[in-house]
Amino acid sequence: MEFGIFTVGDLTPDPTTGRTPTEAERIKSMVRIAEHTEQAGLDVLAVGEHHNPPFVAPGNPPVMLANIAARTTNLQLSTSTTLITTNDPVRIAEDYSMLQHLADGRVDLMMGRGNTGPVYPWFGYDIREGIDLAVEHYHLLRRLWREEIVNWSGKFRSPLQSFTSTPRPLDGVAPFVWHGSIRSPEIAEQAAFYGDGFFHNNIFWPLSHTAQMVNLYRRRFEHHGHGRADQAYVGLGGQVFMRENSQDAVREFRPYFDEAPVYGHGPSLEEFMRDTPLTVGSPQQVIERYATMADHVGDYQRQLFLIDHAGLPLKSVLEQIDILGEQVVPALRKEFAARRPEGVPDHAPTHAELVAEGPDSRHRLVVPARTVEDSTEKEEVTS
């Protein structure tokens, strides 16, 4: 089981002091968080992509991830998300192949459509074509990584003639890809069609909805012949804040929750903890809550936590990572290992494992249908 941290890079005032960090402070704090994530014994650090305030998360995540790669040894580097809709697939292919080389293969990506509507016209696209963009752009990206010479034409970018993306992927093997989606069955289908991973960032959603999306992906993964449904690659998002005494955790975190741009001035902290995976309390409460996630979605491979948000000071964030590394993650690793059925992977494929499989395993260069084929499955997942 892989555990890690993901950051969206929000630049938010600390509600207890009123101070907002500078952009330089926030960016450097994200690098420090990555270093500390590795030191604490966690596995993954994922960086988001935004192009607008109040975020400083890079519009070009490979720049930050390359810096982190130079400062770490074992940490798996990922994104949360790479905008497959508004980025040029040629640029994605080149940037992340370069990052692969710099990081000695410690790279995977999470493809997504983002949560900021205006980003589409900023880059010359129409948000109403978001699904079609995700399908076409990802199909082209796969070809750029897997074919030396690409001849291609499509709807959303200029044609390519005898084009070779450089540098080529490290060892001739593309990075492993997750497809991130909260409510679009078409994206779950896309992940299943290619045999890729599916990441449900369920930080704002009840587990009943998360289970529907993940189970849809699992069924379609098996339908497309990539293995049993329980062998599909699943990742989940999460949010926690911990102190040894649960009352202290609630008292300290409440002002950050109440004023957070993403959920402040809405449901109460207690309501949000009841209805979503947000867990504010003792380390044991977090262990007990997250140990049950597999009861809803099956045994999964990656759990990422959002820690550095809502204006929390860096000191508090690093303390949370220490608690995860010292108390929570070891207990969860043991819990998940004990229950995992034989033949179900405990992590996403590493670069070395993908090299051993060969570049053509589980790959079909055919554009999938936009919608799920089985109409009964369509009805099970609602927006």
Buried (B, 14 or more C-beta within 10 A) or exposed (E): BBBBBBBBBBBBBBBEEEEBBEEEEBBBBBBBBBBBBBBBBBBBBBBBBBBEEBBBBBBEBBEBBBBBBEEBEEBBBBBBBBBBBBBBBBEBBBBBBBBBBBBEBBBBBBBBBBEBEEBBEEEEBEBEBBBBBBBBBBBBBBBBBBBEEBEBEBEBBEEBEEBEBEEBBBEEBBBBBBBBBBBBBBBBBBBBBBBBBBBBBBBBBEBEBBBBBBBBBBBBBBBBEBBEBBBBBBBBBBBBBBBEEBEEBBEBBBBBBBBBBBBBEEEEBEEBBEBBBBBBBBBBBBBBBBBEBBEBBBBBBBBBBBBBBBBBBBEBBBBBBBBBBEBBBBBBBEBBEEEBEEEBBEBBBBBEEBBEEEBEEBBEEEBBEEEBEBEEBBEBBEE
